[in-house]
């Protein structure tokens, strides 16, 4: 990537997408060495098709949007059915001079639900990436975990050999005949590693309910989905200097277990 001129990189980004450590790259992205760089090449056959996949838009202006990501769909990738391909049909085109195809600026796992931040212009995508890198965007998740837990804690186990940090608070616990204890847990990731929250909770013996990858075999729940929800995003809008704090309603499966506690959030 360092061998590409700025104009050549712009042409690549126009048709395809490049992520660096999971964040959308722009011509201003700096490479220091050791990053994970992913190039997603658009398929020519797909450019003529539009993905009809209605999305719930939680917030939108000329610069950015926040949408609800449902479970069971990838944010991006080489396949046709992705959030990225569905965005142009669900968002208004930006009237600004540097408008571009809307792009997610962070990721949520295939099975995770919740608030996903989208950039609608080249400058917005670049600035939002900087906000994530500077840790000035606050993300709050909720999960249902299995087993006895301390009421709060900080987990710093490395993920994929990289420094990682997550904090948690247990808000409620109920008895379960099958699982012993189920906990409603508030989670705040301080770094953005792939599967970080799932790996961290499993590492302390409290895997997320429905996690087939990091759960233990006798306690894996099939057919109900992953009980991990990206509940809120909070940051100062970089162009209109407005405090943005968007919350995404909990899926029904959370409500069935912890309706009373969730009503107070």
C-alpha positions in Angstrom: 0.0 0.0 0.0 2.9 2.3 0.7 3.9 1.9 -3.0 0.7 3.5 -4.3 0.6 7.2 -5.1 -2.2 9.2 -3.5 -4.1 9.5 -6.8 -3.8 5.7 -7.4 -5.0 5.0 -3.9 -8.0 7.2 -4.5 -8.9 5.2 -7.5 -8.7 1.9 -5.6 -10.8 3.3 -2.7 -13.4 4.6 -5.2 -14.3 1.2 -6.4 -13.2 -1.0 -3.5 -12.7 -0.7 0.2 -9.6 -1.0 2.4 -9.6 -1.5 6.1 -6.6 -1.1 8.5 -7.1 -3.0 11.8 -10.8 -3.1 11.0 -11.2 0.7 10.4 -12.1 2.1 6.9 -8.9 3.5 5.3 -8.6 6.8 3.5 -5.8 8.6 1.7 -4.8 10.1 5.1 -4.4 6.7 6.8 -0.8 6.2 8.0 0.8 2.8 8.0 3.4 2.2 10.7 4.0 -1.5 10.3 2.3 -4.5 11.9 -1.3 -3.5 10.9 -3.8 -5.9 9.4 -4.8 -4.5 6.0 -7.9 -6.0 4.2 -8.8 -5.1 0.6 -12.4 -5.9 -0.4 -12.7 -5.9 -4.1 -16.1 -5.0 -5.6 -17.5 -7.5 -8.0 -18.4 -6.0 -11.3 -21.5 -8.1 -11.5 -22.7 -6.7 -8.2 -22.3 -3.1 -9.1 -25.3 -3.3 -11.4 -27.5 -4.8 -8.7 -29.0 -3.2 -5.7 -29.5 -5.1 -2.4 -33.0 -4.7 -1.2 -32.5 -5.1 2.5 -34.4 -2.5 4.6 -32.4 -1.0 7.5 -33.6 1.0 10.5 -31.9 4.4 10.5 -31.4 5.7 14.0 -29.8 9.1 13.0 -28.8 10.7 9.7 -27.5 14.0 8.5 -25.4 15.2 5.5 -22.2 13.9 7.0 -23.0 10.6 8.7 -25.6 8.1 9.8 -26.2 5.5 12.5 -28.2 2.5 11.6 -29.4 -0.6 13.4 -27.4 -3.7 12.3 -29.6 -6.8 12.6 -28.1 -10.2 13.4 -27.2 -12.6 10.6 -25.6 -10.2 8.1 -22.0 -9.1 7.6 -21.0 -5.5 7.8 -18.7 -5.8 4.8 -17.0 -8.4 2.7 -16.8 -10.0 -0.7 -20.4 -11.3 -0.7 -23.3 -9.4 -2.1 -25.5 -9.5 1.0 -23.7 -7.0 3.4 -24.6 -3.9 5.3 -22.3 -1.9 3.0 -24.2 -2.9 -0.1 -27.5 -2.2 1.5 -26.6 1.4 2.7 -27.2 3.3 -0.6 -30.8 2.1 -0.7 -31.5 3.1 2.9 -29.7 6.4 3.3 -30.1 9.8 1.6 -27.2 10.8 -0.7 -25.1 13.5 0.9 -25.3 16.9 -0.9 -21.8 17.8 0.1 -18.9 18.2 -2.4 -17.0 15.2 -1.2 -20.0 12.8 -1.0 -19.1 9.2 -1.5 -20.8 5.8 -1.1 -21.7 5.4 2.5 -19.2 3.3 4.4 -19.3 1.7 7.9 -16.3 3.1 10.0 -16.2 0.2 12.5 -17.5 -3.3 12.6 -19.9 -5.5 14.4 -19.8 -9.3 14.2 -22.1 -11.3 12.0 -24.3 -12.4 14.9 -24.1 -9.1 16.9 -26.9 -6.5 16.8 -26.9 -2.8 17.4 -25.8 0.7 16.5 -23.4 1.0 13.6 -21.7 4.3 12.6 -21.6 5.2 8.9 -19.7 7.9 7.0 -21.3 9.6 4.0 -18.4 11.8 2.8 -14.7 11.2 2.3 -13.8 13.8 5.0 -16.3 12.3 7.5 -14.9 8.8 7.0 -11.4 10.1 7.6 -12.3 12.1 10.7 -14.5 9.4 12.3 -11.6 7.0 11.9 -9.4 9.5 13.7 -12.0 9.7 16.5 -11.9 5.9 16.9 -8.2 5.9 16.9 -8.1 8.6 19.6 -10.8 6.8 21.6 -13.2 9.7 21.7 -16.2 7.7 20.5 -17.8 5.9 23.4 -19.4 2.5 22.7 -21.6 0.7 25.2 -22.6 -2.9 24.7 -24.8 -5.3 26.7 -24.6 -9.0 26.9 -26.1 -11.9 28.7 -23.4 -14.1 30.2 -23.3 -17.5 31.8 -22.1 -18.4 35.3 -21.1 -16.7 38.6 -19.5 -13.3 38.0 -17.9 -10.6 40.1 -20.0 -7.5 40.0 -17.5 -5.5 38.0 -14.0 -5.9 36.5 -11.5 -5.0 33.9 -10.1 -7.6 31.5 -6.7 -7.0 29.8 -5.9 -10.4 28.2 -4.3 -10.0 24.8 -6.4 -10.7 21.7 -4.5 -12.0 18.7 -1.2 -11.1 20.4 -2.3 -7.4 20.8 -3.0 -5.3 23.8 -6.7 -5.3 24.7 -8.9 -3.9 27.4 -12.6 -4.3 28.3 -14.5 -3.3 31.4 -17.8 -4.7 32.6 -20.5 -4.2 35.2 -23.1 -6.8 36.2 -26.5 -5.2 36.4 -28.7 -8.2 37.2 -28.5 -11.9 37.7 -31.2 -14.6 37.5 -31.1 -18.3 38.3 -31.3 -20.8 35.4 -31.9 -24.5 35.6 -29.7 -25.2 32.6 -27.0 -22.5 33.0 -26.9 -22.0 36.7 -26.7 -18.2 36.5 -27.5 -15.7 33.7 -26.2 -12.2 34.0 -27.1 -8.9 32.3 -23.7 -7.2 31.8 -22.8 -3.7 30.6 -19.6 -3.8 28.6 -17.2 -1.0 27.4 -14.4 -2.0 25.0 -11.4 0.3 25.4 -9.7 -1.2 22.4 -11.2 -2.6 19.2 -9.9 -6.1 18.6 -11.9 -8.6 16.5 -14.3 -10.6 18.8 -12.7 -8.8 21.8 -15.7 -8.8 24.1 -16.6 -12.4 23.3 -13.0 -13.6 23.9 -12.6 -11.5 27.1 -15.7 -12.8 28.7 -14.9 -16.4 27.7 -11.4 -16.0 29.2 -12.9 -15.3 32.7 -15.2 -18.3 32.5 -18.4 -16.3 31.6 -19.0 -16.8 27.9 -21.9 -14.9 26.2 -25.1 -16.8 25.9 -25.4 -18.2 22.4 -21.7 -17.9 21.5 -21.0 -21.0 19.5 -17.4 -20.0 18.8 -16.1 -19.2 22.4 -18.7 -20.9 24.5 -18.1 -24.3 26.2 -19.9 -27.3 24.5 -22.3 -28.3 27.3 -23.5 -24.7 27.7 -23.9 -23.7 24.0 -27.4 -22.4 23.2 -28.6 -23.2 19.7 -31.2 -21.3 17.6 -31.6 -18.2 19.8 -28.8 -16.1 18.4 -25.9 -14.3 20.2 -26.8 -12.3 23.3 -24.5 -9.4 22.5 -26.0 -5.9 21.6 -24.2 -2.7 20.7 -26.5 -0.5 22.6 -25.2 3.1 22.3 -22.7 5.4 20.5 -21.7 8.7 22.0 -19.4 11.4 20.5 -19.2 15.0 19.6 -20.2 15.5 16.0 -16.9 16.6 14.3 -18.6 19.0 11.8 -21.6 20.5 13.6 -20.2 20.3 17.2 -23.3 18.6 18.5 -23.3 15.9 21.2 -24.6 12.7 19.5 -25.8 10.0 21.9 -27.8 7.3 20.1 -29.3 4.3 21.7 -30.6 1.2 19.9 -33.5 -0.7 21.4 -32.8 -4.2 22.8 -33.7 -7.3 20.8 -36.7 -9.2 22.1 -34.5 -12.1 23.4 -33.0 -9.7 25.9 -36.4 -8.4 26.9 -37.7 -11.9 27.7 -34.9 -12.4 30.3 -34.4 -8.9 31.8 -37.4 -6.8 30.9 -37.6 -5.0 34.2 -33.9 -4.1 34.4 -33.8 -2.9 30.7 -36.8 -0.6 31.3 -34.6 1.5 33.6 -31.8 2.1 31.1 
